[in-house]
Amino acid sequence: MKKIQLLFILLFAAIITSCGGDKKNAVTQLPAILVQVNEVSESTTSQYINASGTVEAENSATLSTRMMGYVNKVHVKTGQEVRDGQLLVSINNTDLQAKKAQAEAGVLQATAGYNNAKKDYDRFVNLFQQQSASQKELDDMTSRFEMAKAGLEGAKQIKNEVLAQFSYANITAPFSGIVTNTFVKEGDMANPGMPLLSVEGISKLQVKTMVSEGNITEIKNGMSVKVLLKSLNKEVDGKVSEVSLSAKNTGGQYVVKINLKENDSSILSGMFVNVRFPIEKIAASANQNEVLLVPESALVTYGQLTGIYTIGNENTAILRWLRTGKTYGNLVEVLSGLTADEKYIISAEGKLFDGAKVAIK
């Protein structure tokens, strides 16, 4: 009986050993993953904060009306250049024409009443001086004259109010620029506050970007920056013109605006850009060692752990756990876990795992 039990134990151990060997051989036989590597950099030189943004016009407006009426005519098209004060949209003003006629009639009526009251007032002043009219009669006539005068002024203001409404029926360009969008067409009903079209100035462009709370303290007004226009593959100079001090309505990001120094007709509103903000020299640590930096994109996270894949013996990927420090733009300080000039993987053409075979490009 004991011999049979011993035989089963030896057979089970042989099976386990063969399975483990197969698994190890299977890992070894997997094709190597192509990777790109880099070396840990030591730096005390100036670094950059990188941020994405878009080009926009410094002057922009979405035009609307304060009156209700049908759109008679849209005088411009999207993409058309316009000058300051040019007529853009006409809204039916038949009701206003009637109100204008009514207001003008009111002014005529009030003028006639005022003229009569003034004549009577002047006459009673003379009669009072000749002692042919009493003080009460003069006071009554003075009151009538002042009322007629106030009535005329009120009628004129009503007419001015009606005339002012004509500007809401004729929408003009607030500045010279280009029409970026039209929201209505002839025959549409325009309502108060409803967008009719949008206009942007083309003389001055700026970049609007968002900076995280960890980097916003490094951004200063007047700072010179580099702006990379991705679609044009072109880099231009810019200067920070506005730095927001609140992220209340921007999801924890701070708005930074940059004026472009170059006036290039190929730069258009809406283009995507990458902005580089130079920051001060990174200080060395307390023991005067250089700061070790790696790209943030090369790091991997598992829960609260941060690691990076390095190159081990026989070209295998080895996951190393790190203790990280401050972030400098797209670079992260490594406090422990890596040494200078050690190679690490920055990108791979497959899913990496600890012990995976790799081939360096």
Secondary structure, DSSP 8 states (H G I E B T S, - for coil): -HHHHHHHHHHHHHHHHHHHHHHHHHHHHS--EEEEEEE-EEE-S--EEEEEEEEEESSEEEEE-SS-EEEEEE---TT-EE-TT-EEEEE--HHHHHHHHHHHHHHHHHHHHHHHHHHHHHHHHHHHHTT-S-HHHHHHHHHHHHHHHHHHHHHHHHHHHHHHHHHHHEEE-SSSEEEEEE---TT-EE-TT-EEEEEE-SS-EEEEEEEETTTGGG--TT-EEEEEETTTTEEEEEEEEEE-S--TTTTTEEEEEEEES---TT--TT-EEEEEEE-------TT---EEEEEGGG-EEETTEEEEEEE-TTSBEEEEEEEEEEEETTEEEEEES--TT-EEEEEESS---TT-BEEE-
